[in-house]
């Protein structure tokens, strides 16, 4: 139950900021939709912008919403695409969820999405180790 309340709060918070975690019903979008969402995120979270030139990514974050939004740049094989990672909480457990969208080729996007999923797994494993050492 608390997970749904948290997700509802997260959706409301993103709505207030004019940015939604799930702005489209399907992962495949148009270039125009990518550009519009990139513009919204840039306007709302531009002060958190980090450029990772080697990975061809631009990442925005919002600590209050516990979310990171990673956009591909022109030289990335998955461009134009983005992956949003956000923290969810269910009772005593914390999880990292993600959603992504692409306007380019699906295969490079799937690779990017899976790379983030693996990163999420490593973070969750590290959190488990930290929590077990605290008890």
Secondary structure, DSSP 8 states (H G I E B T S, - for coil): -HHHHHHHHHHHHHHHTT--TT-SSSSB--HHHHHHHHHHHHHHHGGG-EEEGGGTEEEEEETTTTEEEEEE-TTSTT-SEEEEEEEEEETTEEEEEEEEEESS-HHHHHHHHHHHHHHHHHHHHHHHHHHHHH-
